[in-house]
Amino acid sequence: MVRKSFIMLALLLVLALTLAACGQATTPAPAPAPEQPAVSEPAQVAGNTLATIKARGKLICGVNQAVPGFGFLQSDGSFAGFDIDFCKALSAAIFGDPNMVEYRPLTASERFTTLQAGEIDVLIRNTTWTLTRDTELGGNFVHTTFYDGQGIQVPVDSGINSITELGGTAICVQQGTTTELNLADQMAAVGVQYTPVVFETADETVNAYLEGRCDAWTTDMSGIVARQSIFPDPTAHKILPEVLSKEPLGPMVRHGDDQWFDIVQWTVFATFQAEEFGITSQNIDTFMSTENPNIRQMLGLEGEMGVKLGLSNDWAYNIVKLVGNYAEIFNRNLGPDTPLGLARGLNASWVDGGLLYAPPIR
Ligand SMILES: N[C@@H](CCC(=O)N[C@@H](CS)C(=O)NCC(=O)O)C(=O)O
């Protein structure tokens, strides 16, 4: 009797589990699929990234090669851009030389696994800081270097003036990006049906749009302006007025090495702080006799700021002297005198009403 009820109970349990599992399977899967599979904690745990970089004699920076102004492989084989300059700033902080860098170009889909696998020391590639990426991909975002938002571009002669007019269109978008997910969410929110056409690289995405295989294409505003600058006829395209998302872009490091996290973070802060102090690559040497104690600490004339990071005390001097302050980096790559012609906007120093604010270097 007892045995019979036990079997019944076991059968009921199996039935319940089966039903629960079936219930789950019939739940519609969210479309599109998650941008990245979650990764387990780093295979190469902690470690001393700084010591590894010094022993190898170069920094390995994961970058973009296809976005002019941010990360771009030039015809002479060199890399240039805003993100590239932050790789150089790190190299200057570590080696006193901005050129001890190996650039590893990465697509959107491969960037996080490459970081997690230990193949690069830092990822500096127009990468948006999100909660999921910060928790599930084996890395940490350090700080935002460029505050951006997602946009949609259409041909001027399409007559489309708003995302609400995109019903029935095909929209080109790149795989493994925040862009792909935001698009789905924002279009659902305004009740517009569209067909996403997904590609692995920026070149494929943009070429499909230019060939008329899509009615529109979408990515970060900066990415659109950057790619538009190399379109055959940039004036034939316009960006719709809606900003679909917040896209705070910045460097990411692997979990497990707090000293390296600090070095990357304070390198970024040094560029903000130099701008706030009015220190540039051109005038920095005139500050070497300053009596301002905060500037003296930053430039290594007093205190042991660099040593606290595991670097030499002239780390920030080298960043500014050899690469520049934030304004110089921005203007050189993205500013009014470049093909992108971007305004500082949110990316101005807090003293000018922007969001860039460095904690005290002391
Ligand atoms: N900020 C977004 C988008 C970044 C992104 O990968 N954008 C594309 C479109 S411009 C890109 O840089 N592609 C270059 C490539 O994969 O070659 C993210 O972090 O997901």
The ligand as a Tripos MOL2 file, in Angstrom:
@<TRIPOS>MOLECULE
LIG
   20    19     1     0     0
SMALL
NO_CHARGES

@<TRIPOS>ATOM
      1 N1         27.8990   50.6040  -28.6980 N.3       1 LIG1
      2 C1         27.2170   49.4650  -29.2520 C.3       1 LIG1
      3 C2         27.5190   49.2500  -30.7410 C.3       1 LIG1
      4 C3         28.9780   49.0480  -31.0000 C.3       1 LIG1
      5 C4         29.2820   48.5040  -32.4080 C.2       1 LIG1
      6 O1         29.8600   47.4090  -32.5150 O.2       1 LIG1
      7 N2         28.9360   49.2550  -33.4480 N.am      1 LIG1
      8 C5         29.1820   48.7840  -34.7770 C.3       1 LIG1
      9 C6         28.4730   49.6610  -35.7870 C.3       1 LIG1
     10 S1         29.2510   51.1970  -36.1330 S.3       1 LIG1
     11 C7         30.6750   48.6900  -35.0570 C.2       1 LIG1
     12 O2         31.4580   49.3660  -34.4210 O.2       1 LIG1
     13 N3         31.0780   47.8350  -35.9830 N.am      1 LIG1
     14 C8         32.4360   47.6910  -36.4240 C.3       1 LIG1
     15 C9         32.7600   46.2790  -36.8770 C.2       1 LIG1
     16 O3         32.2010   45.3380  -36.3110 O.co2     1 LIG1
     17 O4         33.5950   46.1220  -37.7360 O.co2     1 LIG1
     18 C10        27.6080   48.2210  -28.4760 C.2       1 LIG1
     19 O5         28.4910   48.2960  -27.5980 O.co2     1 LIG1
     20 O6         27.0260   47.1680  -28.7050 O.co2     1 LIG1
@<TRIPOS>BOND
     1     1     2 1
     2     2     3 1
     3     2    18 1
     4     3     4 1
     5     4     5 1
     6     5     6 2
     7     5     7 1
     8     7     8 1
     9     8     9 1
    10     8    11 1
    11     9    10 1
    12    11    12 2
    13    11    13 1
    14    13    14 1
    15    14    15 1
    16    15    16 2
    17    15    17 1
    18    18    19 2
    19    18    20 1
@<TRIPOS>SUBSTRUCTURE
     1 LIG1         1 GROUP 0 **** ****
